[in-house]
Amino acid sequence: MSTTQSERLRELLEPLVASQGLDLEEIEVDSVGRKRVLRVVVDSDTGADLDQIADVSRALSAKLDETDAMGEGEYTLEVGTPGAERLLTEHRHYVRATDRLVKFQLAEGGELVARILKVDDEGVDTEVPGVKGRKATARRLAFDDIARARVQVEFSRKDNKKEEEA
């Protein structure tokens, strides 16, 4: 049986989120003074658009209203997606980050910034960008070798496919 409020909320809300074709990534309950905020983060392999977020928000709100999962008192429900610089903690996160630049904290120490090319059950195949005119290099990382990984925002990425077609 669940003990924390977040675990109870996850058990209650996860099937509802899944029925909307999304994954429940995170639940967080914050109290700031008298105000309480329930933050729910959802995602899918294809991302979540505003209509999906609105639909799941309405469904979660209705479910929470019919139960006492949030207890007495007012709270604000916020439903969103993980954001641009998401932390990769599950296999599906790595799959969804394919072709994205990721900063890896390595278990042995040190860090590596590389693009995820392919993900399988054991790890990821990456491409480490070349520096100062050097060619990019391939590197395989086993999941056991990764202590932490976070997607990086790219503002000036050149699209290789468009360059090849030009």
Secondary structure, DSSP 4 states (H G I P E B T S, - for coil): ---SHHHHHHHHHHHHHHHTT-EEEEEEEEEETTEEEEEEEEE-TT---HHHHHHHHHHHHHHHHHS-TT-SS--EEEEE---TT-B--SHHHHHHTTTSEEEEEETTS-EEEEEEEEE-SSEEEEEEPPSTTPPPEEEEEEGGGEEEEEE---SS---HHHHHH-
